[in-house]
Amino acid sequence: MFRLSRTFEGVRLTALHFRLESCPSLQYTDGIHEQAPPAEKPQTKIQTEKKQIPVKKIAPDRIDELVKKHLGNIGEAENAFKSASALLEKHKTKYPELEQYVENVSSSDRSIQMLDDVKDPRRAHYIFKILLTGVEPAYQVAHPGEKDHTKVDRAAWIATFEEALAKAIVQIVLSRQAEQTSQAEGSPKE
């Protein structure tokens, strides 16, 4: 029979040692193979736990969050109207003729009525209005020649107002240029 023998760190091991190491349930004691005592298994506790019914976690109180949201929306609407009014007043100082274009500014109604063209006999005008229906602001615009208001978002309301104001200012500038041209042509040359 062939014997396997190796030396590890000065200790001679035979095949018998390798077999014993690969089979941990056998112990080698004084040349006699003995069955190793079974490893102790941890005792599993069999408990009869009462199953708990999962309780839904109650969502945190969202009321405060909703109140803040609605108050923020109302504040944004108020600020949008104040900004539009301030912009109008700023340009009135530079272009006093703008007063002819502005028919009505009402802080209580949050509305601004502005003529499209002063020379137009129909007196078609823009109406910019912010309504508070309940707690939601409604931004409305009525274009010249339209009777009904169109509901728009805040950005569109501001952009349409700025566009209408710019058109009125362009008409004022063109009117000033035409007046200067006519005065230059009508004045005697030296």
Secondary structure as GFF3:
##gff-version 3
##sequence-region A 1 190
A	DSSP	beta_strand	5	8	.	.	.	ID=ss1
A	DSSP	beta_strand	11	14	.	.	.	ID=ss2
A	DSSP	alpha_helix	15	22	.	.	.	ID=ss3
A	DSSP	beta_strand	26	29	.	.	.	ID=ss4
A	DSSP	beta_strand	32	35	.	.	.	ID=ss5
A	DSSP	alpha_helix	63	94	.	.	.	ID=ss6
A	DSSP	alpha_helix	98	101	.	.	.	ID=ss7
A	DSSP	beta_strand	102	106	.	.	.	ID=ss8
A	DSSP	beta_strand	111	115	.	.	.	ID=ss9
A	DSSP	beta_strand	125	133	.	.	.	ID=ss10
A	DSSP	beta_strand	136	142	.	.	.	ID=ss11
A	DSSP	beta_strand	150	152	.	.	.	ID=ss12
A	DSSP	alpha_helix	154	186	.	.	.	ID=ss13
###
